[in-house]
């Protein structure tokens, strides 16, 4: 019979401790504290053996002991450690563990840390599970928590990620609202002001993807009144050419403008995808004569 690994031995010891009856001289909180420590040791031993699912499970049991022993901070930490182990191949379980962590953090008023964990959930939904809708919701929630903790730059980064996802989900009005929110938040600081034209460009492309050149033009006027330098930027000129091309049903001018813009400022995947959608809509649109 194969001998038990150190991790397995620790796990059994922890189970025994957690399920033991409390004696005359020890309290149940001591029992749960000791069991929690043993589960933590077992989890670390599983990590040494690269058994991450088992490590995550041991941390989750540790967390439950911490909860029974009324150790909220330790419980939050244990759930987070479980999530880090589950991230190696079990994204669903990682999200569950992070959700438990967030519950403890928000109850303790630690919204900054809760936002960090919520953002992590967003990244798992996006990168591992390809669930844009859920990722978007997590980024928005994280953004709200960062904002209430005055972490404005971090909040804006989350809102911008959410806006990108709204656009990919073709929820253009929500995307425009988020881009404008981030732009407004960035106008006031010399450090972030340079990025405003990027948000306004994205917002304008969303209006064009909706086939709404009227809103696109109205927004350009609004943006130029908020920042007088905007109308002379490459971004604003680019949008103006696209608007004219769309209204004329002229795909050649549209393609030429995109090509020229890309020569100077490389288009990222997000812009490339939305510009392709806009171009297809010109081709599908019967000319109004």
C-alpha angles and dihedrals in degrees: 000000000000114000118248119259117244088249092054091048091051091047092054090047089051093048090050092050093047092050097041120113115248113254128222095269105038129068124227089244090061089049092053092044091053093044089049091053091051093049088051091052090048091050092052091048090052089052090055087055089047090240096141099167090055090045090053092049091050091050090049090054089047088053092052090052091050089052092050089049090051093242099142099173093047090048091053089051094047092052090049091051088050089052092051090053093045090051087076095083105325106082095163092056091045090056091049092051092047090051089056089048091052092051090057093044095050092046088054091049092246096137096155091061091041088056091052091053093044089053088052089055089052091053092050091050090049103041104028106027101026090222102149095177095055092041090053092051091050093049091050093049091047089049092054092050093047090049093053089050090052093246089137100165092050091046090052092050089055093046090050091052089048091050091052089052094047087055093049088051087051091243091137101166090054090047092051091049091052095046090050091048091053092045092051090049090051099047095076097059126069089214096058100029093092091063095056094086089057092056092046091049090053091046091051092050088053090055090050091048087057086055089242109135091162092062090042091055093043090051092049089056090048093049091049090054090052092050117017093200092061099082091060094051123107088241094059093044090049092053091047092054090047091051092052092046092050093047090050092045086234111153093175093060089044093052092045092052092049091048093050094047091050091053090064103027114028110233114235123222093264093056093042091054096047093045089053090052090050092047091051090052091055090052092049094046114096110228113256107230 
